[in-house]
Amino acid sequence: MPLVEGGKVLNKALEGHYAVGQFNINNLEWTKSILLACEEVKSPVILGVSEGANKYMGGFNTVVGMVKGLIEDLNITVPVILHLDHGSFEGAKKAIEAGFTSVMFDGSHYDLEENLAKTKEIVELAHSKGISVEAEVGSIGGEEDGVIGKGELADPKECKMLVDTGIDFLAAGIGNIHGAYPENWEGLDLDVLEEIQHTIGNIPMVLHGGTGIPAEMVQDAIRLGVSKVNVNTELQWAFQKSLRKYIEAGKDLEGKGFDPRKILADPAKAIIDMVKEKIEIFGSANKA
């Protein structure tokens, strides 16, 4: 199955009261593992790419070519969305031109008026090419891509103004934090989530920063309209932990017969296991 745009997939999830996982990719091994896990359990998937990861992997065209090649060679049949995560204005344009099927334009650091204007321009460009758009109002805290702080609770009225630009799904602060959660974290504000969903209508919402949120709370958010949950930090932890075990076991990384495929076999399995664990929480298995 070729790459698909995200709007129809997430609207189906909203109607079915489950969420589709966005699993951020950083290299070929991560991408392959995520695709294989989702194919095994027949779950649609969103491959998220930050601008930093995009640069590391060689650029937008390289990422598109890699993902398309893996889908074909691995015989992936589930819907796959290639999504720019927290994209800048120019980054979103470049991703659209390269063949991404979904983009997030994160204008939350602009004042509201400029955020709305730039979002509308990205929506018009993306929709002219059949590409879906995510946007953000307010700011989501944590330490990811330079976003620092605890974030803020989104204003439902501002959320509605952003939705009225024509976006396909919305990211808004409901107490969520990028990266790890502190011990004194107060949890998601489900009352604010419910108010936002009531105000914006039947539009899929996105939960950024799923690391550390109890599964039951994530599922409560899904029941209230969250149809996409981003996973990044936990994938990094799973990969690093598995790789560290390999090194601590005294494996010779410099000796004769060095084979990087063997080194990455266990970390790749760790990614697969993590993705399958999240899919079970999100309820997206057998929804492809």
C-alpha positions in Angstrom: 0.0 0.0 0.0 1.4 3.4 -0.9 1.7 6.3 1.6 -1.7 7.7 2.6 -2.8 11.1 3.9 -3.8 11.3 7.6 -7.2 12.9 7.6 -9.3 9.9 6.7 -7.3 7.6 8.9 -7.8 9.8 12.0 -11.4 10.5 11.3 -12.0 6.7 11.2 -10.1 6.5 14.5 -12.3 9.2 16.0 -15.4 7.4 15.0 -14.1 4.1 16.3 -12.9 5.5 19.6 -9.3 4.4 19.2 -6.1 6.3 18.5 -3.4 5.8 15.8 0.2 6.0 17.1 2.7 8.4 15.7 6.0 6.8 16.2 8.9 9.1 15.4 11.7 7.7 13.3 15.4 8.5 13.4 17.0 5.9 11.0 16.3 3.0 8.8 16.3 0.4 11.7 13.7 2.3 13.6 11.5 2.8 10.5 11.8 -0.9 9.6 10.9 -2.1 13.1 7.9 0.2 13.4 6.5 -0.9 10.1 7.0 -4.6 10.8 5.3 -4.2 14.2 2.3 -2.5 12.8 2.0 -4.9 9.9 2.1 -7.8 12.3 -0.9 -6.5 14.4 -2.6 -4.9 11.4 -2.6 -1.3 12.8 -2.4 1.9 10.8 0.6 3.9 11.7 2.0 7.4 11.5 5.7 7.8 11.0 6.7 11.1 12.6 9.8 13.0 11.4 11.2 16.0 13.2 13.2 18.6 11.3 16.2 17.5 13.3 15.8 13.8 12.4 15.1 14.8 8.8 18.4 16.6 8.6 20.2 13.7 10.3 18.8 11.2 7.8 19.8 13.2 4.8 16.8 15.4 3.9 13.1 15.2 3.1 13.6 13.5 -0.3 15.8 10.8 1.3 13.3 10.1 4.0 10.4 9.8 1.5 12.5 7.4 -0.6 13.5 5.3 2.4 10.0 5.0 3.7 8.5 4.2 0.3 11.2 1.6 -0.4 10.6 -0.2 2.9 6.8 -0.2 2.4 7.3 -1.9 -1.0 10.2 -4.3 -0.1 8.6 -5.4 3.2 5.2 -5.8 1.6 3.5 -3.5 4.1 -0.2 -3.5 3.6 -1.4 -1.3 6.5 -2.0 2.4 6.0 1.2 4.4 6.5 1.2 8.2 6.9 4.5 10.1 6.7 4.2 13.1 8.9 6.4 16.1 9.6 6.4 16.7 13.4 6.6 20.2 14.8 7.4 21.7 11.5 8.4 25.2 10.8 6.7 27.3 8.1 9.4 26.7 5.5 10.0 23.1 6.7 6.3 22.3 6.2 6.5 23.6 2.6 9.6 21.5 1.9 8.0 18.4 3.3 4.9 18.9 1.2 7.0 19.3 -1.9 9.1 16.2 -1.1 6.0 13.9 -0.8 5.1 13.8 2.9 1.5 12.9 3.2 0.8 14.9 6.4 2.5 17.9 8.0 2.4 19.6 11.3 2.9 23.3 11.1 3.7 24.4 14.7 3.0 28.1 14.9 2.4 28.1 18.6 5.4 30.4 19.2 3.8 33.1 17.1 1.1 35.4 18.4 -2.4 34.0 17.6 -3.1 36.2 14.6 0.2 35.2 12.8 -0.3 31.6 13.8 -3.7 31.6 12.2 -2.5 33.3 9.0 0.5 31.0 8.5 -1.6 27.9 9.3 -4.2 28.9 6.7 -1.5 29.3 4.1 0.0 25.9 4.8 -3.6 24.3 4.8 -4.3 25.8 1.3 -1.0 24.5 -0.1 -1.2 21.1 1.5 -4.9 20.5 0.6 -4.2 21.4 -3.0 -2.0 18.3 -3.0 -4.2 16.0 -1.0 -2.0 16.3 2.2 -3.4 16.6 5.7 -2.4 19.3 8.2 -2.0 19.4 12.0 -1.5 22.6 13.9 -1.0 23.7 17.5 -2.4 26.4 19.6 -0.8 27.4 22.9 2.4 25.5 23.8 3.1 22.0 24.9 6.0 21.9 27.5 9.0 19.7 27.9 12.4 19.5 26.4 12.0 18.4 22.8 13.2 20.4 19.8 13.9 23.4 22.0 10.5 23.6 23.7 11.2 24.3 27.4 8.8 24.6 30.3 5.6 23.1 31.6 3.4 24.4 28.7 -0.1 25.8 29.1 -3.7 24.7 29.0 -5.1 25.7 25.6 -8.0 28.1 25.3 -11.0 26.3 23.6 -12.0 29.5 21.7 -8.5 29.8 20.3 -8.6 26.1 19.4 -11.8 26.8 17.4 -10.2 29.7 15.6 -7.4 27.4 14.5 -9.7 24.6 13.4 -11.6 27.1 11.3 -8.5 27.6 9.2 -9.3 24.1 7.7 -6.8 21.9 9.6 -7.4 18.2 9.8 -6.4 17.6 13.4 -5.4 19.7 16.4 -2.6 19.6 19.0 -3.5 21.5 22.1 -2.0 21.7 25.6 -4.0 19.8 28.2 -1.3 19.3 30.8 0.8 17.1 28.6 4.6 17.5 28.5 7.2 16.4 25.9 9.8 13.9 27.2 9.8 12.5 30.7 7.2 13.5 33.3 8.2 14.8 36.8 7.0 13.0 39.9 4.8 15.9 40.9 3.0 16.0 37.5 -0.7 16.7 38.0 -2.0 14.7 35.1 -3.9 15.5 32.0 -6.7 18.0 32.4 -9.6 15.9 30.9 -12.1 18.6 31.7 -10.2 21.0 29.4 -10.0 18.3 26.7 -13.7 17.7 26.9 -14.4 21.4 26.6 -12.1 21.8 23.6 -13.7 18.9 21.8 -17.1 20.2 22.5 -16.1 23.6 21.2 -14.3 22.5 18.0 -16.7 19.8 17.0 -15.9 16.5 15.5 -12.2 17.1 14.8 -9.5 14.5 15.8 -7.1 15.7 18.5 -3.5 14.9 19.1 -1.8 14.0 22.3 1.9 15.0 22.3 4.2 13.7 24.9 2.8 10.3 25.8 5.9 9.2 27.8 4.9 8.6 31.4 1.2 9.1 31.1 -0.6 6.1 32.7 -2.3 3.9 30.1 -5.7 4.4 31.7 -5.4 8.2 31.4 -4.4 7.9 27.7 -7.4 5.7 27.1 -9.7 8.3 28.9 -8.3 11.0 26.6 -9.0 8.7 23.5 -12.6 8.3 24.6 -12.8 12.2 24.7 -11.6 12.7 21.2 -7.8 12.1 21.0 -7.2 10.1 17.9 -3.4 10.4 17.5 -0.8 9.8 20.2 2.8 10.7 19.7 5.5 8.3 20.9 9.2 9.3 20.7 11.0 9.3 24.1 10.0 5.8 25.0 11.3 4.5 21.7 14.6 6.1 22.4 14.8 4.6 25.9 13.9 1.1 24.7 16.6 1.3 21.9 19.3 2.7 24.2 18.6 0.2 27.0 18.9 -2.7 24.6 22.0 -1.4 23.0 23.6 -0.7 26.4 22.9 -4.4 27.4 24.8 -5.5 24.3 27.8 -3.4 25.1 27.8 -4.3 28.8 27.8 -8.0 27.9 31.3 -7.4 26.6 30.6 -7.8 22.9 33.6 -6.9 20.8 32.6 -3.9 18.7 36.0 -3.5 17.1 37.2 -7.0 16.5 37.4 -9.2 13.4 34.0 -10.0 11.9 32.3 -6.9 13.2 28.7 -6.9 12.0 26.5 -3.9 12.8 23.4 -6.0 11.9 24.0 -8.3 14.9 24.5 -5.3 17.2 21.2 -3.7 16.1 19.1 -6.9 16.2 18.1 -6.7 19.9 17.5 -2.9 19.9 15.3 -3.4 16.8 13.3 -6.0 18.6 13.0 -3.6 21.6 11.4 -1.1 19.2 9.0 -3.7 17.9 7.9 -4.7 21.4 7.4 -1.1 22.4 5.3 -0.3 19.4 3.1 -3.3 19.9 2.7 -2.4 23.6 1.5 1.1 22.7 -0.8 -0.2 20.0 -2.5 -2.4 22.6 -3.1 0.7 24.7 -4.3 2.8 21.8 -6.8 0.1 20.6 -5.7 0.3 16.9 -4.8 -3.3 16.3 -6.8 -4.9 13.5 -8.1 -1.5 12.4 -6.1 -1.3 9.2 
